[in-house]
Amino acid sequence: MEEIRPEKKPGPVPQVEQEAAAQSGEPPRWGKGTELAEDGHFLAGPQARAHELARLLRIGADFIRGFRGLHFVGPCVTVFGSARFQEDHRYYALAREMGRRLGRAGFTVLTGGGPGIMEAANRGARDVGAPSIGCNIVLPKEQRPNPYLDRYLEFRYFFVRKVMLVKYSYAFVVLPGGFGTMDEIFECATLIQTGKIKDFPLVLMGTEYWQPLHDFLCQRMVEEKTILPADCERILFTDSVDLAMERILSAATGQFGLVWQAAPPPRHWYLGESAPPVPARPHPLTPSPKGEGE
């Protein structure tokens, strides 16, 4: 695994997470950041202008790190979900199969790089030889990314990590999870609703788990006219991998113009970008000529 990290000596698990873990009798949860994290300082209100300028440069460096690491990984699908499901759980099995199918279809599988659902999706991609990428904030020194990644990127700032998980993806698959997963659902839904990203598929898998959310969105919120019926219809709730793939591939090929062909070599390497260290697939999905970037 290639690891791209901004901090060589990260701090410990945050005190608030240690206290929550002690209260619940469980170990600290994965991916909750570190004590005295940089983005915590950023959100602590106005500070000395010299510090704010230095922070602006660090934010820029975080974005450049993401651009360098992800620019040439190919079309991605991001898979969100809880870090707490074990290998014997039905949602782990579902995420792994989804990772396999996405990989066979030519997508790079992008996750938060952790255990649980993230590990399962990355593992499914690894099963079929597809690129498998993880992105997260700086982890405590006690925590590690899952072992099924070809490349793992860490960011100092949580919002930069969120941008990267959206920017390079053509669809979003969400399995059961907690606050972080809910945040990712509604961020994607809002970006789609406001036209910031153009009707990218948003697929929620695990219908039993998501049924209360479905009812709240498609009944209560629609009845109260806080969202439109079309907003709810943009989200696919399903347990079927076939149906999820049908929605994703229909959008990828019909709406976004992706085609199965050998990816052309990059023409410019402005920021030292690199492709993930995995064997090239014979017919990966690539943007059509009219959609080529640099």
C-alpha angles and dihedrals in degrees: 000000000000110000124200110191133167095201122058093184109034121189130247130279110294116268092237090057092046089054093048091049092050091050093050095041091234131113119265112283121253122257101016093129129239137295111274092011117187095243088054089060089047092057095046095094132258116347137176110311093235089056091048091051092050089049091052089056091049090051089051090050089052091055092047090051089055094046091050094048100043109028096094102031092103130236110338138201114204118219118201129189148115124313091213104074115103128219093265094055120107092231091055089053091048093050092048092052090047089052090052093050094047090049093049089050090058101259128134109234112229124190141151088271097238137118126278116035091000093054092046094053092046090047091053090053090049090051090064099034096253123144113271120197134181130197127184145140120273108298127219114263089253095060131074135189119253118277097240098077128110092193131015124192127191126198132198092217124059094211092055090054089051091052092052094051089055103034098062099038132097094192141010125225117193126193126182116304146136137261094318092052092048090050090053093048094053095041090055092043091051093048090050093045092051094045096245087126116026111244095301110181113267109194123185112196124194101057096191090058094044098043095099090050091048091052092047093049101038099036114022099033094040091047090050089047093233087128132018125246087247090061091058093043090059089069118075115210110195147136092207117104088194093055092046092051091047091056093045096046093044090056095040096052103026102036106024099034099235114164135189106249141116109288112245116240113263112264099205134031101192098158103027093266120179138190119243115274098253132110113274114254115234096236112017123173110262133175115267116254093263089057099047117129125200 
